[in-house]
Amino acid sequence: MNLKSSRCIIATAFVAVAIPAQLAAQKKQQQVHHKYKLFDLGAFGGPGSQFSDGNPPYIKLMNNRGIAVGAADRSTPDPYFPNCLTDCFVALGFQFQNGAVTKLGALPGVNTSFPFAINERDVVIGVSENGTVDPLTGFPELDPVRWVKGTIHSLGTLGGTQGVALDINDRGQVVGGALNAIPDPFAAQFDSASIFLFPGTTEARGFLWQDGVMQDLGSLGGPDSVALYVNERGEVAGQSFLSFTPNPTTGIPTQDPFLWLPCDRDYSDNDYNSDRESGIGKNGRMLDLGTLGGTFGLVAGLNNRGQVIGQSNLAGDHTHYPFLWERGHMKDLGTLGGDFGYATWLNEDGEVVGVASLPIPCPGCEQGPQVYHGFF
């Protein structure tokens, strides 16, 4: 998720309610016409505001209490120009509820912040500039943060210059990615393949933060990993390099999705035992979920049953399909007849939605060489 490429968008929010089919058959005088109100969230004196963009990870921008989180521009030019986080105006996180927009603020200084998710206890997580510039890259340093009752708190990093918080469950466990201090020859490649907002020079590791402690979840053998989702059981899904050896087809080491299982749960089912796990760490173990034959996979969702969705390259790395992983088995969800597809969300019943291509050419189309449709 690279917000540097996001365009300045005026954010709007609306709620759509489906009209039951049986109402259509009733008499006109008995018909119920649902009304909707469209809110222009405006900005904080600047040109625009936005919610997080539509790239993976697909995250919780609104909770069941109707609180939505995003960021809005101030009129202040970004002091880190041209290495800006959003659109080169200082932006602040906000939360929207019942027609009102409330500032969430940023870490001290003239800094931009951006929230990525909110839980059912109204705790918000995301990222903020911290007022320091990385001397090796020239880009501002970033801290993963959380907002509790409107007050911002930095979660720190693993010794490096940036981090980002990406998901939070209702137990208050936060996951994301943070840099350590170990030089990484693949830092730029992993950044572009995952969620780090600025270039880095050191290893990225997925983390689990709880009660003031940030735990490095490790990797599947390579230098980099990132944690994208955490469910209510404390299970974590993400992706990781497997080695330090690049593949000729992608130019980077093999990247597989993983599921991290906490040790405080009883996993007696043999399907959770894998020859491809990274080993049991201090507080959990990381399972390599594999791929559909290629050398590159991404995670796009995790539910409370431990089911994981994402996309994976097929053998040869010329195409990618969506997958559903459950209890040791990765199911190829296929496409709509075309060459590409990806999953975007799943519910607690394991039903999946996403986008897949049809065997219909789409020359000059932004999304790719083929026509894409949504799938269920």
RAMOWO-V486875 format. One record per residue. SS is DSSP state (h for helix, s for strand, l for the rest). Layout:
SS ; SS
This chain:
l ; l ; h ; h ; h ; l ; l ; l ; l ; l ; l ; s ; s ; l ; l ; l ; l ; l ; l ; l ; h ; h ; h ; h ; l ; l ; l ; h ; h ; h ; l ; l ; l ; l ; l ; l ; l ; l ; s ; s ; l ; l ; l ; s ; s ; s ; s ; s ; s ; s ; l ; l ; l ; l ; l ; l ; l ; l ; l ; l ; l ; s ; l ; l ; l ; l ; l ; s ; s ; s ; s ; s ; s ; s ; s ; s ; s ; l ; l ; l ; l ; l ; l ; l ; l ; l ; l ; l ; s ; s ; s ; s ; s ; s ; s ; s ; s ; l ; l ; s ; s ; s ; s ; s ; s ; l ; l ; l ; l ; l ; l ; l ; s ; s ; s ; s ; s ; s ; l ; l ; l ; l ; l ; s ; s ; s ; s ; s ; s ; s ; s ; s ; s ; l ; l ; l ; l ; l ; l ; s ; s ; s ; s ; s ; s ; s ; s ; s ; l ; l ; s ; s ; s ; s ; s ; s ; l ; l ; l ; l ; l ; s ; s ; s ; s ; s ; s ; s ; l ; l ; l ; l ; l ; s ; s ; s ; s ; s ; s ; s ; s ; s ; s ; l ; l ; l ; h ; h ; h ; h ; h ; h ; h ; l ; l ; l ; l ; l ; l ; l ; l ; s ; s ; s ; s ; s ; s ; s ; s ; s ; l ; l ; s ; s ; s ; s ; l ; l ; l ; l ; l ; l ; l ; l ; s ; s ; s ; s ; s ; s ; l ; l ; l ; l ; l ; s ; s ; s ; s ; s ; s ; l ; l ; l ; l ; l ; l ; l ; l ; l ; l ; l ; l ; l ; s ; s ; s ; s ; s ; s ; s ; s ; l ; l ; l ; l ; l ; l ; l ; h ; h ; h ; l ; l ; l ; l ; s ; s ; s ; s ; l ; l ; l ; s ; s ; s ; s ; s ; l ; l ; l ; s ; s ; s ; s ; s ; s ; s ; s ; s ; s ; s ; l ; l ; l ; l ; l ; s ; s ; s ; s ; s ; s ; s ; l ; l ; l ; l ; l ; s ; s ; s ; s ; s ; s ; s ; l ; l ; s ; s ; s ; s ; s ; s ; l ; l ; l ; l ; l ; s ; s ; s ; s ; s ; s ; s ; l ; l ; l ; l ; l ; s ; s ; s ; s ; s ; s ; s ; s ; s ; s ; l ; l ; l ; l ; l ; l ; l ; l ; s ; s ; s ; s ; s ; s ; l
